[in-house]
Amino acid sequence: MRNKIAALLVSLALALPVFAATPVNVNKADAATLAKSLDGIGHTKAEAIVAWREEHGPFKSVDELTQVKGIGAATLERNRDAILLSDTAADSKPAPAKAKPKAAKPAGE
């Protein structure tokens, strides 16, 4: 009996749809793309993300998405790895500081 229950549970687990978020730049994507790409984000929440971005400017951190009405910690964590703030990883790193040229020493020193 236990084996039948275990087999049934495994079958059900495998039959359930698997939702995986698709990487998306939340600072550039339109509402339709956000809704299609992020798990638990429907059209209404996607429109709220776009509206927040238009009012406040680009998101500076992934955690800032919790300021959008309807986006809670659980939704954020489900999608954290798929939320991009720029198009490439290089864009999200600060530019290296340029070295200042050394001033020439006056003659005689």
N, C-alpha and C positions, 0 to 999 in steps of 0.2 A: 504494500500500500504506500509506504514512504517513497519507494522508487517511482511509482506512478505520479505522486504529487510533485516530486522533484522534477520529473520529466515534463509535467504540465507547466510548472513554473518557468522552467528553462524555455519551453516553447513559447509561452506568453511573452517572456522578456525579449526573445528574438523577433517576435511578430510585431512588437510595438514600434512605431516609427521613431527613427533616430533623428533628432533635430541638431544640426550643427550650424553654428553661425559661420557666415562667410566673411572674410576680412573686408572691411569697408572704411573709407575715410569719412568720419562723421563731420568733418569740416568742409567737405565738398559735395557729398552725395545728396541727391534729392530725396524727398519723402518716400517715393516708390522704391528706390534702391535700398534705403534703410530698412523699410518694412520687409523687403524680400530677403535681405542679408542677415538680419539680427533675430535671434530666437526670442520670442515673447514680445516683439515690437510689431504692432499692427500699424495700419495706416494713420490712426489718430495719434499714437505716440510718436510715430515718425514725423508727422507734421509738427508736433510740439517740439521735437528736437530741432527741426529747421527753423521754427519761429524763435526759439531761444537763441540759436546761433545768429540769426539776423538782428536780434535786439541787443545781444551782449558781445558779439564778435566770436571768433573761433574758440573752440574748446582748448584750454591750455593743458588740461589733464583729463584722463579717463574718468576720474572720480567726480569731476565737475558735471557729468551727465546726471548725477542724482539731483541736481537742482532743477531738472526738467520734470514737470508734473507727470506722475505716472511711472517714472523710472526709479525703482528702489534698488536697494543693495543686492537683492537676489537676482534681479534682471541684469544688473551691471556685472555681477560675478559670472553669470552664465555666458556673457558675451565679451568679457574683458580681453581675451586673447584675440578676438576678431575686430576690436575697435582700434582704428588707426587715426592718428591726429594729423598725419601727413601722408604723402604718396609713397615715400620710401623711408627706410630706417635711417638713412643718412640725413634726411631732412629733419628728423626729430632730435638729432644731436646738436648741441650748441657748436657754433663755428669756433675753431681753435683761435686763440688770441694771437695776433700778429706780433712778432718780436719787434721791439723798437730798435731802430738803428743806433749803434753806439756813436756818441759824439766824439769827434776828433779831438785829441788832446792838443792844447796849444803848444807851440814850439817852446822848448826850454824846460818843460816839466818832466 
